[in-house]
Amino acid sequence: MKAKFVTEILVTDPDFDGDVRLTVFKHENGGMFAIDSSFLAQLEDDEAEIRIPDIFHQNKLVILEDV
């Protein structure tokens, strides 16, 4: 499964009242989801695809494209 980059958004963390940047993706099944951008920055590697657990399909990975 793959998910394509859509945009980045800025939201306010309700616990700390600070700004958090989220990266929004569109999943192949039509659903959309967002991930904390600072978390994605820790996963980035110029030579590897970013893979995370697929929230729409149990026990599968989703490939994040165009991060």
C-alpha positions, 0 to 999 in steps of 0.5 A: 500500500502507498500513501501520497503526500498532500500538504503540511498543516499547523495545529495547536497541541491542546496539552502544551498550547504550542504549534505542531506541524503535521504532514497529511497523506492520502492513502490508496483506499481513499482515507487521509491521515496526518503524522507529526512532521518532527516524527517523520524527520527522524525516519527520513533516509535519502536512500530508503523509503519511509514505511510505517504501520498501515492504520487502514490494514492490520499487519501491513506497512504503508509506503509514504511517497513524496515526503 
